[in-house]
Amino acid sequence: MTQLVELSEAAAFHVKKMMENNGEEGSYLRVAINGGGCSGLTYGLGFETEMTEEDQLLKQHGIEIIVANDDVDILEGTQVDYKESLMGGGFTIENPNAILSCGCGTSFRTAKKVGAPSDC
């Protein structure tokens, strides 16, 4: 069975480090979809202290992840990882629902949702 959002162990390690460094222990990691970017939609990752009735809760590698019900169809099967390279490290997001991605790597669209394209 496919997870709604799958957080790799490497990503969870870095999320935990960020939580500690920013005094966010006990917060939720929100994985979100926002309008914008040259393809119409962008990803959002951030910390929140409360979840709402409109959120789904996932637990992986000791991290509590929340996703808004409105974003579920767009994020179904998405993988969040953290990769290191000679140029540094960062989070990567692989979304099987994205049919178009922009060169900036953070903007996309799906067959069901186009969003509101803008400058990257």
HUFENFEN-V547175 format. One record per residue. N is the residue number from 1. SS is DSSP state (helix for helix, strand for strand, loop for the rest). OMEGA is omega in whole degrees, -180 to 180 (999 if undefined). D_LAST is the distance of its C-alpha to the last C-alpha in Angstrom with 2 decimals. Layout:
N_SS_OMEGA_D_LAST + N_SS_OMEGA_D_LAST
//
This chain:
1_loop_-180_34.38 + 2_loop_175_30.59 + 3_loop_173_29.12 + 4_loop_174_26.55 + 5_strand_179_24.42 + 6_strand_179_25.92 + 7_strand_180_25.42 + 8_loop_177_26.77 + 9_helix_179_29.34 + 10_helix_179_27.15 + 11_helix_180_24.32 + 12_helix_178_27.06 + 13_helix_-178_28.55 + 14_helix_175_25.39 + 15_helix_179_24.78 + 16_helix_177_28.43 + 17_helix_179_28.09 + 18_helix_178_25.16 + 19_helix_180_27.27 + 20_helix_-178_30.21 + 21_helix_-177_28.42 + 22_loop_180_26.91 + 23_loop_-177_30.05 + 24_loop_179_28.53 + 25_loop_-180_31.40 + 26_loop_178_32.29 + 27_loop_173_28.86 + 28_strand_169_27.10 + 29_strand_177_23.90 + 30_strand_171_21.70 + 31_strand_-171_19.53 + 32_strand_174_17.45 + 33_strand_178_15.09 + 34_strand_174_12.82 + 35_strand_176_11.39 + 36_loop_-176_7.80 + 37_loop_-175_4.69 + 38_loop_178_5.44 + 39_loop_174_8.74 + 40_loop_180_9.74 + 41_strand_176_10.51 + 42_strand_177_9.60 + 43_strand_174_12.46 + 44_strand_173_14.13 + 45_strand_180_17.04 + 46_strand_-180_19.30 + 47_strand_176_22.96 + 48_strand_-178_25.07 + 49_loop_-179_28.79 + 50_loop_172_29.64 + 51_loop_-179_29.04 + 52_loop_176_29.80 + 53_loop_-179_31.81 + 54_loop_-177_28.60 + 55_strand_169_27.64 + 56_strand_-178_28.87 + 57_strand_176_30.02 + 58_strand_177_29.91 + 59_strand_180_31.63 + 60_strand_176_30.94 + 61_loop_179_32.13 + 62_loop_179_33.09 + 63_strand_174_29.72 + 64_strand_-175_29.62 + 65_strand_175_26.41 + 66_strand_179_25.64 + 67_strand_177_23.68 + 68_strand_179_23.74 + 69_helix_-180_25.86 + 70_helix_-177_23.19 + 71_helix_-174_20.93 + 72_helix_-177_23.88 + 73_helix_-178_23.69 + 74_helix_-174_20.04 + 75_helix_-177_20.69 + 76_loop_178_24.21 + 77_loop_-178_24.83 + 78_strand_178_21.63 + 79_strand_177_22.33 + 80_strand_-178_20.91 + 81_strand_174_22.05 + 82_strand_-177_21.89 + 83_strand_176_22.18 + 84_strand_174_23.44 + 85_strand_178_23.17 + 86_loop_-179_24.39 + 87_loop_-179_21.02 + 88_strand_-178_21.13 + 89_strand_178_20.51 + 90_strand_179_18.09 + 91_strand_174_17.79 + 92_strand_-179_17.10 + 93_strand_177_16.93 + 94_strand_-177_18.73 + 95_loop_-179_18.83 + 96_loop_-179_21.52 + 97_loop_-180_20.39 + 98_strand_178_17.04 + 99_strand_179_17.82 + 100_strand_176_14.49 + 101_strand_-179_11.77 + 102_loop_-178_8.83 + 103_loop_-180_9.36 + 104_loop_177_7.08 + 105_loop_-179_9.75 + 106_loop_-178_8.52 + 107_strand_-176_7.73 + 108_strand_169_11.03 + 109_strand_178_13.71 + 110_strand_179_17.45 + 111_loop_-177_20.45 + 112_loop_-176_21.30 + 113_loop_-179_18.07 + 114_loop_-179_15.28 + 115_loop_-177_13.58 + 116_loop_-178_11.74 + 117_loop_176_8.83 + 118_loop_178_6.51 + 119_loop_175_3.82 + 120_loop_999_0.00
//
